[in-house]
Amino acid sequence: MSTKERKGSEKTFRFDGKRGERLDRWLASRLGLSRAQVQRLMHQGLVMVEGDPVLPSFRPKEGALIRVLFPQEVPPKRAVKVPILYEDDMIVVVDKPAGLAVHSGAGREGEPTLVSSLLARGVRLAGGGGDRVGVVHRLDADTTGVMVLAKTEEAFRSLVDQFQRRAVVKEYLALVEGEVEPERGVIEGPIGRDPYRPRWMGIVEGGKEAITEFAVLRRGKGRTLLLVRPKTGRTHQIRVHLSSIGHPVVGDPLYGRGEGRLMLHSWKLSFRHPRTGEKVSFSAPPPAELRRWLEGA
C-alpha cells in the first residue's frame, strides 16, 4: 500500500527548530509522541519533507513543509485535562493530577502524559527534547501537585540551573503511617537503584547524596501529616527516606502497605523567574483527604 493510500489522520507543520536539529527529536516534541514512535512512522514512510519520505536523522531547513500521516494503529496519545495555575511566555505552572506520568517510560508507552496533554492543548514547551520537552523536574505518577515546565530554551536553562544549585524551595504534604515523635527532623541517606528489585530505589552504598527535612503538622489516629522539604531531588526520595525511618507514605505501593492512593502532594514551589530574576511562589490545593488533615477535621 502506498503512503497516499494509508488510512488515518494527518498533520502538517513548517519547521521552526534549531539549525541542524534532527527531525525525529523536533517532531516528537510537537506531536506529544516518544522518539521511538516518531521513528517508527518515519521508517514506514509516513513522514515527508517537501513531499519526500525522510529518515529519523534528517535535518530540515527552516520553513520546510513537513507532513505526517498516522495509520489508525498508531494514534497520537490521548490528552488529560491538566489544571494550569500560571502561564506566561516563558513558563507554565500546573497542578499535576494523580496517576499521570510526567513523560513516557517503560511500561507506559502510548499512555497520555503530562507533556503530551499540555502539547495537545496547544501549550508550547521547549528544552529537553522528545517526550521530555520542557521538563526541568519530575513528580512520580501517583504524586499530585505543583510543577513548573519551561516554554523557552532560556527558561529551561535557568530552571535546570536553579534545581541543580538547590536554589528551588520545594514543599510537600505527606500523610505517613504511624505517629512521628520528633517535631522536626532531617533524614540523610544516599539513594540509588535497589540491586535486587529494579523498580525500587533505596538507601544504598554508593548512591547519590539525598537530604530530606520534615516537620510535624498534625498527629492522630495512628498517622501523621508532615510538611516535607527535600533539599535534593532523587528518584522516590521522600518515599524512600520516610520509609527508612519507619513511617512510609500512606498508600505507597512500593515502600509502604499500598492501601488506597498515595498521600504525597507537591504543595508549594518557589524559584527565581527566568526573565526577571524575581522570586515567585506557587501552590496547588491539596487533595480532599490531606485538606481535611490540614483543617483538623
PEWOSUL-V237966 format. One record per backbone hydrogen bond with DSSP energy under -0.5 kcal/mol. NH is the residue of the N-H (numbers start at 0). CO is the residue of the C=O. If there is no record, write none. Layout:
NH_CO ; NH_CO
This chain:
4_1 ; 5_1 ; 5_2 ; 10_67 ; 12_65 ; 14_12 ; 14_63 ; 20_17 ; 22_57 ; 23_55 ; 25_21 ; 26_22 ; 27_23 ; 28_24 ; 29_25 ; 30_26 ; 31_27 ; 32_27 ; 37_33 ; 38_34 ; 39_35 ; 40_36 ; 41_37 ; 42_38 ; 43_39 ; 44_41 ; 45_40 ; 47_66 ; 48_51 ; 49_47 ; 49_64 ; 51_48 ; 53_46 ; 57_54 ; 59_57 ; 62_14 ; 63_60 ; 65_12 ; 65_63 ; 66_47 ; 67_10 ; 68_45 ; 69_8 ; 70_68 ; 71_6 ; 73_70 ; 81_79 ; 82_80 ; 82_94 ; 84_82 ; 84_92 ; 85_92 ; 87_90 ; 91_148 ; 92_85 ; 93_146 ; 94_82 ; 95_93 ; 95_144 ; 98_140 ; 99_96 ; 99_140 ; 100_98 ; 107_104 ; 110_107 ; 113_100 ; 114_101 ; 116_112 ; 117_113 ; 118_114 ; 119_115 ; 120_116 ; 121_118 ; 122_117 ; 123_121 ; 125_149 ; 128_126 ; 129_24 ; 131_128 ; 132_129 ; 133_126 ; 134_131 ; 135_133 ; 135_147 ; 142_139 ; 143_263 ; 144_95 ; 145_265 ; 146_93 ; 148_91 ; 149_133 ; 150_89 ; 151_89 ; 155_151 ; 156_152 ; 157_153 ; 158_154 ; 159_155 ; 160_156 ; 161_157 ; 162_158 ; 163_159 ; 164_160 ; 165_162 ; 166_161 ; 167_161 ; 168_269 ; 169_167 ; 170_267 ; 171_227 ; 172_264 ; 173_225 ; 174_262 ; 175_173 ; 175_223 ; 176_247 ; 177_221 ; 179_177 ; 184_213 ; 186_211 ; 187_185 ; 188_209 ; 190_207 ; 191_201 ; 193_199 ; 199_196 ; 201_191 ; 203_189 ; 203_201 ; 206_203 ; 207_190 ; 211_186 ; 212_228 ; 213_184 ; 214_226 ; 215_182 ; 216_224 ; 217_224 ; 219_222 ; 222_219 ; 223_175 ; 224_217 ; 225_173 ; 225_223 ; 226_214 ; 227_171 ; 227_225 ; 228_212 ; 229_227 ; 230_210 ; 231_210 ; 236_233 ; 239_235 ; 240_236 ; 241_237 ; 242_238 ; 243_239 ; 244_240 ; 244_241 ; 245_242 ; 246_241 ; 249_174 ; 251_248 ; 252_250 ; 255_251 ; 257_251 ; 259_257 ; 262_249 ; 263_261 ; 264_172 ; 265_143 ; 266_170 ; 266_264 ; 267_170 ; 268_281 ; 269_168 ; 270_279 ; 272_277 ; 276_272 ; 279_270 ; 281_268 ; 283_266 ; 290_286 ; 291_287 ; 292_288 ; 293_289 ; 294_290 ; 295_291 ; 295_292 ; 296_291
